[in-house]
């Protein structure tokens, strides 16, 4: 998709900043504390972007297939996986029409992509279809009901960034999806976006977890 293609080249620069690395680490821990990973698991990474989490999952010994709707993002993901000597398959594919057989994956994983999914119920039907019985589904997304959500919904961000195409969810929104299969939820990124970079520390994250809403939320389902 052209709008995400334009973001591709500069996307990974954020992860190289101190603030970006801290946020990535916090969100990764939030997701991996919920998801029960085992070596050899076959995992579908939806909205894989430049392969950030596809690579993390592959390094844990999982067989990973990443999908995205941006060819430019996927091009970078393939280059990064090749550099890491990781055997990851990447395809341009829409979450609403997954080109996989029923019950193909031990787990389906999606981080920082559901904020752009306009029809989450429809997406979840497809996700559950391709997940094996007893398989796991992990979704992580920006929390609409937080200071980070307020930032992404601000006039400036809505006018000037890709988040104008977003459809942000609250934790309650996630809980309503396939509620009978929901196992657990978690929050992270309690440090507000207005904080100076030096305040993005584990100590502040722990302290603010007692008073703030998490800017990023994760949910785990079991089929």
C-alpha positions, 0 to 999 in steps of 0.5 A: 500500500502506497501510504505505508511504502512511503514510511518504509525507508525511515521506519527503522531509524526510530528503533535506533534511538534511545527512546525508540529502543526502550519502547520496543523493548517494553512492548516486546516484553509485554507481548512475550510475557503473554505468548507461550513460545516453543522452539519449532512453532509455526507462527504467522506475523500479521502486519510485519512491517520491516520484520522487527518481530518476525526476526525476534520470533525466528531467533527464538527458534520459530518458523515464521511467515510475515505478511504486510500490505507494503511492498517496500516494508517487505523488501526491507524485511527480506533484506534484514532477514537475509543479513541475519541468515534467518529463513523467514518467508514474507508475502504481500497479503491482506489480513481479511483474505489470508492465503493459507489453509485452515489451521495452518499455524500454531500461533498468530502474532500481530504487533502495532498493526491492529491500529490500522484495521478497520474491521477487527471482527472480520480480521479475527475470523480469518485469524482464528480460521488459520490458527490450529486448535488450541493455538494462540493469538497475540495482538498488541496495539496502541491504547486509544484510552491513554496519553499515547492514544491522545497524541496519535489522535491529535490534530497534528498527527491526524493531519501529518502522519500515517496515523490519520488512517488509524482506527484505534482500540481500547483494552475494552475493544480488544476484550470484546473480540472473540471474548469466549477465547480470551486468556489474558491481557496486559498493558505497558508504556506507562511513560507519557509521550511528553516525557523527555527522553532521559525519563524513559527508564525501567524505574519510571515505567514501573513507578507510573504503572501504578497511576497511568494507563498503558499506552500499548496493550496486548491481548492473548486468545486461545482457539 
